[in-house]
Amino acid sequence: LCGADKLIYQCPPTLRISMPGSPATIQVHCDAEYPRHQRGEVNFWLPVTKVYDSNTLWLETTPGKSDFRPMSMGFGQLLRFNGYECRHYTTRNETATTRVSFDLRA
């Protein structure tokens, strides 16, 4: 992202809403599995509600490591991660909290 003459980014961002009891919004994947994604792209995830336990994004630390962990975050926090290579997913929302989040890639 730094030093480039051009920046290509996803517009508009994806809005995701997961109400209590809702199924997963995404299955286990890395963005490289989908057409039109580019090596080197960076994922940004912005929850606008508190996210924890089963109402959050699960992410592995290194590509192929399978050490998935939930991203516990509060309002105003932004997560930047390598979603092109690192697998990520959501689960059924078993909490009493609705998750509202935006995600985009650059």
DSSP file with accessible surface (Angstrom, degrees, kcal/mol):
  #  RESIDUE AA STRUCTURE BP1 BP2  ACC     N-H-->O    O-->H-N    N-H-->O    O-->H-N    TCO  KAPPA ALPHA  PHI   PSI    X-CA   Y-CA   Z-CA
    1    1 A L    >         0   0  113      0, 0.0     3,-0.5     0, 0.0     2,-0.4   0.000 360.0 360.0 360.0 -28.5    0.0    0.0    0.0
    2    2 A C  T 3   +     0   0  132      1,-0.2     3,-0.1     3,-0.0     0, 0.0  -0.729 360.0  11.4 -91.5 137.1    2.9    2.4    0.6
    3    3 A G  T 3  S+     0   0   85     -2,-0.4     2,-0.2     1,-0.3    -1,-0.2   0.462  90.9 133.1  83.1   0.8    4.8    3.8   -2.3
    4    4 A A    <   -     0   0   64     -3,-0.5    -1,-0.3     1,-0.1     3,-0.1  -0.575  54.9-143.5 -85.2 147.6    2.4    2.6   -5.0
    5    5 A D  S    S+     0   0  171     -2,-0.2     2,-0.4     1,-0.1    -1,-0.1   0.768  87.4  32.6 -76.6 -27.4    1.2    5.0   -7.7
    6    6 A K        -     0   0  181      2,-0.0     2,-0.5    -3,-0.0    -1,-0.1  -0.969  64.4-157.6-131.7 147.4   -2.3    3.5   -7.6
    7    7 A L        -     0   0  102     -2,-0.4     2,-0.5    -3,-0.1    99,-0.0  -0.992   8.0-164.0-125.1 122.0   -4.5    2.0   -4.9
    8    8 A I        +     0   0  146     -2,-0.5     2,-0.3     2,-0.0    -2,-0.0  -0.911  19.1 170.3-104.8 131.0   -7.3   -0.4   -5.9
    9    9 A Y        -     0   0  142     -2,-0.5     2,-0.4    97,-0.2    97,-0.2  -0.960  39.0 -96.6-142.0 157.1   -9.9   -1.1   -3.2
   10   10 A Q        -     0   0   52     95,-2.6     4,-0.0    -2,-0.3    -2,-0.0  -0.586  43.9-143.5 -74.4 126.6  -13.2   -2.7   -2.8
   11   11 A C  S    S+     0   0   98     -2,-0.4    93,-0.0     1,-0.2     3,-0.0  -0.969  77.7  24.4-143.4 123.2  -16.1   -0.2   -3.1
   12   12 A P  S    S-     0   0  101      0, 0.0    -1,-0.2     0, 0.0     3,-0.0   0.599  93.0-126.2 -82.3 163.7  -18.5   -0.4   -1.5
   13   13 A P        -     0   0   54      0, 0.0     2,-0.5     0, 0.0    91,-0.2  -0.283  31.7-100.8 -63.0 158.9  -17.4   -2.4    1.6
   14   14 A T  E     -A  103   0A  45     89,-2.9    89,-1.9    -4,-0.0     2,-0.5  -0.733  30.7-148.6 -84.9 128.5  -19.4   -5.5    2.4
   15   15 A L  E     -A  102   0A  93     -2,-0.5     2,-0.4    87,-0.2    87,-0.2  -0.863  15.9-171.2 -94.9 128.6  -21.9   -5.0    5.3
   16   16 A R  E     -A  101   0A  57     85,-3.1    85,-2.5    -2,-0.5     2,-0.4  -0.987   7.1-174.5-125.1 132.6  -22.5   -8.1    7.3
   17   17 A I  E     -A  100   0A  94     -2,-0.4     2,-0.5    83,-0.2    83,-0.2  -0.994   1.6-176.7-126.6 126.6  -25.2   -8.5   10.0
   18   18 A S  E     -A   99   0A   0     81,-2.6    81,-2.7    -2,-0.4     3,-0.1  -0.911   9.9-163.1-127.6 102.8  -25.4  -11.6   12.2
   19   19 A M    >   -     0   0  111     -2,-0.5     3,-2.7    79,-0.2    74,-0.3  -0.395  43.7 -73.1 -79.4 158.5  -28.3  -11.7   14.6
   20   20 A P  T 3  S+     0   0   60      0, 0.0    74,-0.2     0, 0.0    -1,-0.2  -0.276 124.9  18.7 -51.2 131.8  -28.4  -14.1   17.5
   21   21 A G  T 3  S+     0   0   30     72,-3.8    73,-0.1     1,-0.3    75,-0.1   0.334  92.9 138.9  86.5  -6.7  -29.0  -17.6   16.2
   22   22 A S    <   -     0   0   33     -3,-2.7    71,-2.5    71,-0.2    -1,-0.3  -0.407  54.7-114.2 -70.8 146.6  -28.0  -16.7   12.6
   23   23 A P        -     0   0   87      0, 0.0    68,-0.1     0, 0.0    -1,-0.1  -0.194  51.0 -66.1 -70.8 171.8  -25.9  -19.2   10.7
   24   24 A A        -     0   0   27     66,-0.1    68,-0.1     1,-0.1     3,-0.1  -0.236  35.9-149.3 -55.8 143.2  -22.3  -18.4    9.7
   25   25 A T  S    S+     0   0   47      1,-0.2     2,-0.3    66,-0.2    -1,-0.1   0.716  82.6  20.4 -88.6 -23.5  -21.9  -15.6    7.2
   26   26 A I  S    S-     0   0   27     65,-0.0    64,-1.9     3,-0.0    -1,-0.2  -0.996  73.8-136.6-142.8 146.5  -18.8  -17.1    5.6
   27   27 A Q        -     0   0  137     -2,-0.3    61,-0.2    62,-0.2     2,-0.1  -0.470  51.6 -64.8 -91.3 172.1  -17.3  -20.6    5.5
   28   28 A V  S    S+     0   0   74     -2,-0.1     2,-0.3    61,-0.1    61,-0.2  -0.373  82.0 125.5 -60.3 126.2  -13.6  -21.5    6.0
   29   29 A H  B     -D   88   0B   9     59,-1.5    59,-2.5    -2,-0.1     2,-0.3  -0.978  52.8-130.4-166.6 166.6  -11.7  -20.0    3.1
   30   30 A C    >   -     0   0   18     -2,-0.3     3,-2.0    57,-0.2    54,-0.2  -0.949  33.9-118.6-123.2 150.7   -8.8  -17.8    2.1
   31   31 A D  G >  S+     0   0    2     52,-3.2     3,-2.0    -2,-0.3    53,-0.2   0.739 106.8  75.6 -65.3 -19.4   -9.5  -15.1   -0.5
   32   32 A A  G 3  S+     0   0   44     52,-1.7    -1,-0.3    51,-0.3     5,-0.1   0.748  84.8  67.5 -61.4 -20.6   -7.0  -16.7   -2.9
   33   33 A E  G <  S+     0   0  117     -3,-2.0    -1,-0.3    51,-0.1    -2,-0.2   0.585  92.4  73.8 -74.7 -11.3   -9.7  -19.4   -3.6
   34   34 A Y  S X  S-     0   0  110     -3,-2.0     3,-1.1    -4,-0.2     0, 0.0  -0.841  86.9-111.7-109.1 142.3  -11.9  -16.8   -5.3
   35   35 A P  T 3  S+     0   0  109      0, 0.0     3,-0.1     0, 0.0    -2,-0.1  -0.257  97.1  31.2 -65.4 157.1  -11.4  -15.2   -8.7
   36   36 A R  T 3  S+     0   0  230      1,-0.3     2,-0.3    -4,-0.1    -4,-0.1   0.431  87.1 120.3  75.9   0.6  -10.6  -11.6   -9.1
   37   37 A H    <   -     0   0   51     -3,-1.1     2,-0.4    -6,-0.2    -1,-0.3  -0.762  53.2-143.9 -90.7 147.3   -8.6  -11.5   -5.8
   38   38 A Q    >   -     0   0  131     -2,-0.3     3,-2.1    -3,-0.1    46,-0.1  -0.893  17.5-107.3-117.7 140.1   -5.0  -10.4   -6.1
   39   39 A R  T 3  S+     0   0  175     -2,-0.4     3,-0.1     1,-0.3    -1,-0.0  -0.346 108.3  32.7 -56.2 137.2   -1.8  -11.6   -4.3
   40   40 A G  T 3  S+     0   0   64      1,-0.3    -1,-0.3    42,-0.0    66,-0.1   0.316  83.6 137.3  94.9  -9.6   -0.8   -8.8   -2.0
   41   41 A E    <   -     0   0   25     -3,-2.1    43,-0.4    64,-0.1     2,-0.4  -0.368  44.2-141.7 -69.3 154.1   -4.3   -7.5   -1.2
   42   42 A V        -     0   0   29     64,-3.0    64,-2.2    40,-0.1     2,-0.4  -0.951   5.8-138.2-120.2 135.7   -4.9   -6.6    2.4
   43   43 A N  E     -CB  81 105A   2     38,-2.6    38,-2.3    -2,-0.4     2,-0.4  -0.759  13.4-166.2 -94.0 141.8   -8.2   -7.3    4.3
   44   44 A F  E     -CB  80 104A  40     60,-2.8    60,-2.1    -2,-0.4     2,-0.4  -0.994   2.5-170.4-125.8 132.0   -9.7   -4.8    6.7
   45   45 A W  E     -CB  79 103A   8     34,-2.7    34,-2.7    -2,-0.4    58,-0.2  -0.991   3.2-176.4-127.4 124.1  -12.5   -5.7    9.1
   46   46 A L  E     - B   0 102A  63     56,-3.2    56,-2.2    -2,-0.4     2,-0.3  -0.888   6.1-165.6-124.9  96.7  -14.4   -3.1   11.0
   47   47 A P  E     - B   0 101A   0      0, 0.0    29,-0.7     0, 0.0    54,-0.3  -0.639   7.1-164.7 -76.6 141.1  -17.0   -4.4   13.5
   48   48 A V  S    S+     0   0   49     52,-3.1     2,-0.3    -2,-0.3    53,-0.2   0.250  75.3  50.5-109.0  10.1  -19.3   -1.6   14.7
   49   49 A T  S    S-     0   0   37     51,-0.7     2,-0.2    25,-0.1    24,-0.1  -0.901 106.2 -80.4-133.0 163.9  -20.6   -3.7   17.7
   50   50 A K        -     0   0  139     -2,-0.3     2,-0.4    48,-0.1    24,-0.2  -0.481  50.3-160.4 -63.9 132.9  -18.6   -5.6   20.3
   51   51 A V  B     +G   73   0C   1     22,-2.6    22,-1.8    -2,-0.2     2,-0.3  -0.966  26.2 131.6-123.3 138.2  -17.5   -9.0   18.8
   52   52 A Y    >   +     0   0   54     -2,-0.4     3,-2.6    20,-0.2    43,-0.1  -0.967  54.3   3.6-169.5 167.7  -16.5  -12.0   20.8
   53   53 A D  G >  S-     0   0  101     -2,-0.3     3,-0.6     1,-0.3    18,-0.1  -0.103 128.8  -8.1  45.6-121.4  -17.0  -15.8   21.1
   54   54 A S  G 3  S+     0   0   20      1,-0.2    37,-0.4    16,-0.1    -1,-0.3   0.436 127.4  68.0 -90.5   3.1  -19.3  -17.0   18.3
   55   55 A N  G <  S+     0   0    0     -3,-2.6     2,-0.2    38,-0.1    -1,-0.2   0.055  93.6  72.0-107.5  30.1  -20.3  -13.6   16.9
   56   56 A T  S <  S-     0   0    0     -3,-0.6    35,-0.5    -5,-0.2     2,-0.3  -0.729  87.9 -83.9-132.4 179.2  -16.9  -12.8   15.5
   57   57 A L  E     -E   90   0B   7     14,-0.3    14,-2.4    -2,-0.2     2,-0.4  -0.679  35.0-147.5 -85.1 137.9  -14.4  -13.6   12.8
   58   58 A W  E     +EF  89  70B  58     31,-3.2    31,-2.0    -2,-0.3     2,-0.3  -0.912  22.5 179.9-108.2 137.5  -12.1  -16.6   13.3
   59   59 A L  E     -EF  88  69B   9     10,-2.1    10,-1.5    -2,-0.4     2,-0.3  -0.992  26.2-131.4-142.9 141.4   -8.6  -16.3   11.8
   60   60 A E        -     0   0    2     27,-1.9     8,-0.1    -2,-0.3    26,-0.0  -0.659  19.5-136.4 -89.5 152.6   -5.5  -18.4   11.5
   61   61 A T  S    S+     0   0   57     -2,-0.3    -1,-0.1     1,-0.2    25,-0.1   0.824  85.5  20.1 -78.8 -32.7   -2.2  -16.7   12.4
   62   62 A T  S >  S-     0   0   72     23,-0.1     3,-2.4    25,-0.0     4,-0.4  -0.990 100.0 -84.3-137.7 143.0   -0.1  -18.0    9.5
   63   63 A P  T 3  S+     0   0   64      0, 0.0    23,-0.2     0, 0.0    -2,-0.0  -0.202 113.5   2.3 -51.4 126.3   -1.2  -19.5    6.1
   64   64 A G  T 3  S+     0   0   57     21,-0.3    22,-0.1     1,-0.1    -3,-0.0   0.411  96.1 114.0  79.6   0.9   -2.0  -23.2    6.6
   65   65 A K    <   -     0   0  130     -3,-2.4    -1,-0.1     1,-0.1    21,-0.0   0.775  61.2-152.8 -76.4 -26.4   -1.3  -23.3   10.4
   66   66 A S        +     0   0   66     -4,-0.4     2,-0.7     1,-0.2    -1,-0.1   0.752  48.8 136.1  60.3  27.0   -5.0  -24.0   11.3
   67   67 A D        -     0   0   53     -5,-0.3    -6,-0.2     2,-0.0    -1,-0.2  -0.389  37.2-175.4 -97.5  55.1   -4.6  -22.3   14.7
   68   68 A F        +     0   0   51     -2,-0.7    -8,-0.2    -8,-0.1    20,-0.1  -0.179   6.6 176.0 -58.1 140.3   -7.9  -20.5   14.4
   69   69 A R  E     -F   59   0B 104    -10,-1.5   -10,-2.1   -12,-0.0     2,-0.2  -0.991  32.2-106.0-144.1 149.3   -8.8  -18.0   17.1
   70   70 A P  E     -F   58   0B  46      0, 0.0     2,-0.9     0, 0.0   -12,-0.2  -0.525  27.2-128.8 -77.9 141.6  -11.7  -15.6   17.6
   71   71 A M        -     0   0   17    -14,-2.4     2,-0.6    -2,-0.2   -14,-0.3  -0.802  23.0-163.6 -89.8 102.4  -11.0  -11.9   17.1
   72   72 A S        +     0   0   83     -2,-0.9     2,-0.3   -16,-0.1   -20,-0.2  -0.822  24.9 157.1 -89.5 118.9  -12.4  -10.2   20.2
   73   73 A M  B     -G   51   0C  24    -22,-1.8   -22,-2.6    -2,-0.6     2,-0.2  -0.960  30.5-139.7-142.8 157.9  -12.8   -6.5   19.5
   74   74 A G    >   -     0   0   23     -2,-0.3     3,-1.9   -24,-0.2   -25,-0.1  -0.609  47.2 -62.7-111.4 174.1  -14.7   -3.5   20.7
   75   75 A F  T 3  S+     0   0  164      1,-0.3    -1,-0.2    -2,-0.2   -27,-0.1  -0.267 120.9  23.7 -55.9 134.5  -16.3   -0.6   18.9
   76   76 A G  T 3  S+     0   0   59    -29,-0.7     2,-0.3     1,-0.3    -1,-0.3   0.352  90.8 123.4  91.2  -6.1  -13.9    1.5   17.0
   77   77 A Q    <   -     0   0  102     -3,-1.9     2,-0.4   -30,-0.2    -1,-0.3  -0.680  44.7-157.0 -89.8 145.8  -11.2   -1.2   16.5
   78   78 A L        -     0   0  105     -2,-0.3     2,-0.5   -32,-0.1   -32,-0.2  -0.976   2.4-151.6-123.6 133.0  -10.0   -2.1   13.0
   79   79 A L  E     -C   45   0A  32    -34,-2.7   -34,-2.7    -2,-0.4     2,-0.5  -0.911   7.7-169.7-106.8 128.1   -8.4   -5.4   12.1
   80   80 A R  E     +C   44   0A 174     -2,-0.5     2,-0.3   -36,-0.2   -36,-0.2  -0.971  23.1 156.4-112.0 129.5   -6.0   -5.6    9.2
   81   81 A F  E     -C   43   0A  24    -38,-2.3   -38,-2.6    -2,-0.5     2,-1.5  -0.971  52.5-102.0-151.7 165.4   -5.0   -9.1    8.1
   82   82 A N    >>  +     0   0   59     -2,-0.3     4,-2.9     1,-0.2     3,-0.5  -0.595  47.2 158.9 -89.0  75.0   -3.7  -11.3    5.3
   83   83 A G  T 34  +     0   0    0     -2,-1.5   -52,-3.2     1,-0.2   -51,-0.3   0.646  64.3  71.5 -75.2 -12.7   -7.1  -12.8    4.2
   84   84 A Y  T 34 S+     0   0   31    -43,-0.4   -52,-1.7   -54,-0.2    -1,-0.2   0.913 120.8  11.7 -67.0 -39.5   -5.6  -13.6    0.8
   85   85 A E  T <4 S+     0   0   79     -3,-0.5     2,-0.4   -54,-0.1   -21,-0.3   0.742 115.1  76.6-109.2 -33.2   -3.5  -16.4    2.3
   86   86 A C  S  < S-     0   0    7     -4,-2.9   -55,-0.3   -23,-0.2     2,-0.1  -0.700  79.9-124.6 -85.5 132.1   -4.8  -16.9    5.9
   87   87 A R        +     0   0   63     -2,-0.4   -27,-1.9   -25,-0.2     2,-0.3  -0.417  35.3 172.2 -74.6 148.7   -8.0  -18.8    6.2
   88   88 A H  E     +DE  29  59B   3    -59,-2.5   -59,-1.5   -29,-0.2     2,-0.3  -0.968   5.4 159.0-152.1 161.8  -10.9  -17.2    8.1
   89   89 A Y  E     - E   0  58B  43    -31,-2.0   -31,-3.2    -2,-0.3     2,-0.3  -0.976  28.1-122.4-169.6 172.1  -14.5  -17.9    8.8
   90   90 A T  E     - E   0  57B   7    -64,-1.9     2,-0.2    -2,-0.3   -66,-0.1  -0.835  21.6-145.0-122.7 168.2  -17.5  -17.1   11.0
   91   91 A T        -     0   0   39    -35,-0.5   -66,-0.2   -37,-0.4     2,-0.1  -0.737  41.5 -66.0-123.7 172.8  -19.7  -19.5   13.1
   92   92 A R        -     0   0  124     -2,-0.2     2,-1.2   -68,-0.1    -1,-0.1  -0.388  58.2-113.7 -57.1 133.4  -23.3  -19.6   14.0
   93   93 A N        +     0   0    0    -71,-2.5   -72,-3.8   -74,-0.3   -71,-0.2  -0.615  45.4 166.6 -78.5  99.0  -24.0  -16.7   16.3
   94   94 A E        +     0   0  129     -2,-1.2    -1,-0.2   -74,-0.2     2,-0.1   0.338  47.6  94.1 -93.9   4.0  -24.8  -18.4   19.6
   95   95 A T  S    S-     0   0   20      2,-0.2   -74,-0.3   -43,-0.1   -42,-0.0  -0.375  83.8-119.6 -87.3 175.2  -24.4  -15.1   21.6
   96   96 A A  S    S+     0   0   95    -76,-0.1     2,-0.4    -2,-0.1    -1,-0.1   0.304  87.6  93.0 -93.7   9.4  -27.3  -12.7   22.6
   97   97 A T  S    S-     0   0   46    -78,-0.1     2,-0.3   -48,-0.0    -2,-0.2  -0.880  72.6-133.0-112.2 131.6  -25.5   -9.9   20.6
   98   98 A T        -     0   0   49     -2,-0.4     2,-0.5   -79,-0.1   -79,-0.2  -0.632  22.1-141.0 -76.0 132.6  -26.1   -9.0   17.0
   99   99 A R  E     -A   18   0A   1    -81,-2.7   -81,-2.6    -2,-0.3     2,-0.4  -0.856  19.8-178.1 -95.6 130.4  -22.8   -8.5   15.1
  100  100 A V  E     +A   17   0A  35     -2,-0.5   -52,-3.1   -83,-0.2   -51,-0.7  -0.998  18.1 154.4-125.0 125.9  -22.7   -5.6   12.6
  101  101 A S  E     -AB  16  47A   0    -85,-2.5   -85,-3.1    -2,-0.4     2,-0.4  -0.980  32.7-143.9-149.7 159.7  -19.4   -5.3   10.6
  102  102 A F  E     -AB  15  46A  79    -56,-2.2   -56,-3.2    -2,-0.3     2,-0.3  -0.950  17.8-173.9-119.9 145.2  -17.9   -4.0    7.4
  103  103 A D  E     +AB  14  45A  11    -89,-1.9   -89,-2.9    -2,-0.4     2,-0.3  -0.990   8.9 161.6-137.9 150.7  -15.1   -5.6    5.4
  104  104 A L  E     - B   0  44A  49    -60,-2.1   -60,-2.8    -2,-0.3     2,-0.4  -0.970  24.7-133.2-155.9 166.4  -13.1   -4.6    2.4
  105  105 A R  E       B   0  43A  26     -2,-0.3   -95,-2.6   -62,-0.2   -62,-0.2  -0.954 360.0 360.0-126.3 147.1   -9.9   -5.3    0.6
  106  106 A A              0   0   20    -64,-2.2   -64,-3.0    -2,-0.4   -97,-0.2  -0.945 360.0 360.0-134.4 360.0   -7.2   -3.0   -0.8
